[in-house]
Amino acid sequence: MIQFPQQLHTIHKFRLDDEIYIADLETGHTVPINEIIEEVLECCLDLNTDQIIEALAVKYNRFEVLENLSFLSKLKDIGLLFSSIPDREDKSSISDRPKIFVTSSFLDQRSTVSFSLNTANHRLLTTLVNHAEVYLGFPEVNGNREEVEKGFGVEGIKPIFFPDQNRTDSVIKFIPEDCDGILSLSPLSVGEQAFLKVNRIPFFVRVCNEILVTDRGINGTLEKYIALRNYDALVCDASWVAPFFSQLASNTEINGFHCVPYGVDVSTFRPMDKVNAKRQLAQAVGNPKILDQLLVGVVPELNVRNATALLRELSAANPDVHWLVIHPALEHYFSTSETVSFFSIRNFQDTEASPFVFNALDMAVFPAVLGTLSSYLLEFAACGLPLIVCGYNEPSEVAGACRFLQVEPSPFDSFRPPIASISETIRQLVENSDERKQLGMKARKVAVSYTWDAIVRQLLNLFSESEKKRMANHKPMSRLLFTKHYNRAQGELECRALDLLGASPIYEIEKAIAMTLWDRHTHKEMEALLSHLCQDAERVKQILAEVREI
Amino acid sequence: MLQLPKTLHNVHKFRHGDRMYVTDVVQCKVLEIDAITWDILELCTSFTSDEIIDKLGGKYSQEEVIAVLESLAEVEQSGLLFSDLDKRISTTTVADRRLRILVVQGNPYVDDLTLVAGGVRVAHTHLVKSLLSYADVEVMNDTDKLFDDGVQGIVFRPEDKASLLKLIQRKYDGVLLQRHTDTSFVPLLRYINAPFVVPIYSLRGHNGESINSALHWYSAMRGFDAFLTPTESVKDFYLSFASDADTFQTILLGVDLDLFKPMDKHAAKHEVAQMLNKPELIDSPTVGFLSRFQPEKGAGIYIKIAELLPEARFLVTAPTLNFYEQQRLPPNLIYLSQQPRDRLSYILNAFDVYCLPSMVGEETFGLAVLEAMACGVPPVVPRFDGLPEVVGDAGVIVPASEYPDEIGSFAGTVCPFAMSEAVNGLLNDKDRRLKLGEKAAQRARNFTWDATATNFVALLEKLTKIQKLTTRHRREFPISFTPYLNQSQRRVGYRAVLSNVTNLKERPLMFDGYVQTVDEGLALSLMNKGHGIHEVEAVLQHLCGETKAKSVLEKVLGFQQATS
């Protein structure tokens, strides 16, 4: 079906013997038309195909409208009447007040993520509206406009209501056409995959480490990653997420992963009087022994079983340490212990208390790679805490400002934190107060650059870079015919792919599949498809390289 | 010089900006013209060329006007302007007009069959003529001429956009190919919406080219196109290569009963004997052969039968004896060169038995056999391909060995002794021979070209209904191929995910997408790209074998049907 809008050639319309004709002066051909086609030609530059069908279906039989569009498709196929409209011009940079459309899927998932994450998303949007025009799409249900506008609580966001009862429209139609980017704060909405197929606005997906605690989280992110175009991005809150996906998605470097941590309010999260902070904490948890012991904060993965196993091992290996566990719900699963306390951030009061609680810590440990609350990393750093971080690569956001413990990557085995290494590192830091102090100061220094404004600016810069990367969509359109062929010499039926435009080229089937679907799928999707078909990574690489050249 | 005055019923001239143009709406071309041409066109409906030269003498020189008139004549000759074609095309509904059928063939149409010998051309031309009772028939030709039989020629040059545009806009109700080996016309499927009917007149042959041409068409066909198979044996043969049985539709061919009918045998034999100056033909039993005298048509077997039955006369009517001319032929074998079709009835009637030991892979029907039957001559043929279906119980069918894997030319063999016994049996039993001859004539009367045309039109109507059901604006769902972590199997797997572009909550397309296997996703993605179901069938069979391919395709088609 012809895809509108289309640029109409220079034409002359005339009537002859009660019939209407169009003379295409650019190609030198005359075409008979009818009223339906006449109306299509009047709006061919302004409306897309769906809009044209809907507009004309009011007046004419829908089947006739589709038939006439099919006729116009054939004319375009042979070069008559239409030229494609050039892609929207690449902008070298977006304007001072860029337009960002935020999808609303994260609102549906608020009850399934941590309070901290919800708070962070809220803070991100609040800051974003200071730098951009922010639109948020909502389905309009039972006249909920006022409720939504009041309840969301981010001033400055422009809600766009799309009618839920309109069964043919999609939210995509309501995105402002001059939008500079689309931001999704959840990778788990597969419906948003459609954004990547129907428009060419840079699409950024926020991936928070905590959702990677389940297979659904991992695979949902993977699906999003595969569907990204070269100007889209997965924007992770932790830099150690990308190496994990490199094992699953590609044998080469990861493209499309960027680290944009959640910001930190450095005026609220700052070094404070540690003794005082410890005293307050000891009182709050009812355990005065905290005052005398080394207090180490630990942010385990959200998986309760793994987290409790980790805690037991850490406790056993470090009997002189008092552990403060930052986790939404672990205290319900861990038996009472004199050396383990819990701090769960479940409401605003907890959030307000967290700078004081963090300052009570002597150091903090991040033992897990995936499925952890990595948003606390910079808050700890901002409080001047020495950090011990485990992962595949040293996280860039605290590079040089932490003690990094490298572990071997594996997507299948439960990540087993290096208990011995963690214990040894704790012991070293306890014995070396200078180093501890230095690390704390460095951590504070790096954290200061991650203000919310800085984070938002980083995000908007990424959108700007995406505009530059976005290439014209001139992927080759191969006209191939897949046909059976009886090979007389072999006495068997085989499949061949013939090039309808060339005289004789015949292609290997897997290569032909890649050629014909090249313009409908991303490079990574083609790689995934060919990996399944060929079962040979080298062959896949070869085919992709050959097709790209064609 | 252009012959004037002329009625310009398809011509329109116009100005656009400071330029001038003329267009012929039937030929679909627009030509930019100059002021002289404009002025000539203004006058050409009312004045002769000489009068125009006079009238424009004040404005232009005589030489200038003559030059333009000559170039207009050339333009007319090339078919760009001043067409005579009926341009009633776009607005009349099917109910208001007769069916319009396009006949696609690579060689010029010949409406006089007198000198035509090949079975395919004869069958095709008869079919085209018989369709005239039910439809307006336009045939690809080197000129836009109206033939005497009422068929309209239409010029088609594949490299010319105007040619293609003409075909697109003429809104045909159906397209009939001359032969399936014309694969150069496959691209027309993209441009002509009407159902295509592609006859398969040759089953095997040419080292597999025949089969592969059919497979090429099969792959490109849409759900509302079909092969015309003249007998069920053709359909059965192709179903070993193709899965979609509905693509093959059997329509029996006809025979020209006005031309081929029983005559006085003695008179016919007398006529032929005189032609050949062989008076012995009048009273001798005659076994006839009317076809190409080549090995694949059983020429060698026929010669052996002649050697085995020295008392009978074996009359060969063929274009040439080919390499058999160099051989020592039995003395009872008589050769008659190819005759015009209007004489064939005499020749066939002179036969007592018609013998065609053909084992060629092209005997899809056996039109020559049917023509003999129509003349009341009982046939003796091998049990091979389409021959038994045509002969039925109105002849003798001799058991034969078929080579099932042979797709070249020779596809089997028949024993010459068995054939000679069958022939001899008829020659020695006049009663049986005459009764069988009557039966043959009676059976042949069921094979009329009008019945073929009626069935063809019925097939077109059926295909048009299927076309209407086939969704053109099929819903397309974005499909993503993605790896996924299969923890339980400790491996990375691959799958396809369909996403929903609307807000509509409709199972299975909820907001979390619809997961499919890669094969299913690939099938859908290929169809979204515009590849037909037969192409997808070919790809899936290559990738996952016939059985799985069938189940994947069924599932995907069912999904499409359910969601459209």
Interface residues (C-beta under 8 A of the other chain):
Chain A: M1 T10 H12 F14 L16 D17 E19 Y21 A23 D24 L25 T27 G28 H29 T30 V31 P32 I33 N34 I53 L66 E67 S70 F71 K74 L75 D77 I78 G79 L80 P139 F162 D164 N166 R167 T168 D169 S170 V171 I172 L188 S189 V190 G191 E192 Q193 A194 L196 K197 V198 D215 I218 N219 L222 E223 I226 A227 L248 A249 P411 F412 L480 L481 F482 T483 K484 H485 Y486 R488 G491 L493 E494 C495 L498 L500 I509 I513 T516 L517 R520 H521 E525 M526 A528 L529 S531 H532 L533
Chain B: H9 N10 H12 F14 H16 Y21 T23 D24 V25 C28 K29 V30 L31 E32 K87 I89 S90 T91 K161 A162 L164 L165 I168 Q169 V186 P187 R190 Y191 N193 N207 G208 I211 N212 L215 H216 Y218 S219 A220 F241 A242 D405 I407 G408 R472 H473 P478 I479 S480 F481 T482 P483 Y484 L485 Q487 R490 V492 Y494 V497 S499 N500 V501 T502 N503 L504 F511 D512 G513 V518 L522 S525 L526 N528 K529 H531 E535 V536 A538 V539 Q541 H542 L543
